[in-house]
Amino acid sequence: MPTPESEARPQSPPSPSSVSMSDLLASCAAASAVSTPPHEQRERRERQERREEEEFEEGAGPSEREERRPAA
């Protein structure tokens, strides 16, 4: 059941003309910065994934993979 407060304020999205291009670009840049991992971290993750794929293709079982993995 709607509350009196929600009936008093209609919920409509802002019109395209009410958002400036600079605000739109700034929000896109901020979203990209927040959702993209740092370059070094991404490379480390990709190396780890490649290593795991190679081990899987070689037929290494989970226990063998854990033995070969260096302690963090």
LINKA-V204671 format. One record per residue. RES is the residue in one small letter. SS is DSSP state (~ for helix, > for strand, _ for the rest). NEAR is the number of other ideal C-beta (glycine too) atoms within 10 Angstrom. Layout:
BEGIN
RES_SS_NEAR, RES_SS_NEAR
END
This chain:
BEGIN
m___3, p___6, t___7, p_~_6, e_~_7, s_~_10, e_~_8, a_~_7, r___7, p___6, q___5, s___6, p___7, p___7, s___7, p_~_7, s_~_6, s_~_8, v___12, s___9, m_~_7, s_~_8, d_~_10, l_~_11, l_~_10, a_~_11, s_~_11, c_~_10, a_~_10, a_~_10, a_~_10, s_~_9, a_~_8, v_~_7, s_~_7, t___9, p___10, p___8, h_~_8, e_~_8, q_~_9, r_~_11, e_~_11, r_~_12, r_~_11, e_~_10, r_~_10, q_~_11, e_~_10, r_~_10, r_~_13, e_~_13, e_~_10, e_~_10, e_~_16, f_~_12, e_~_8, e_~_9, g___7, a___15, g___10, p_~_9, s_~_7, e_~_12, r_~_14, e_~_9, e_~_9, r_~_9, r___12, p___4, a___3, a___3
END
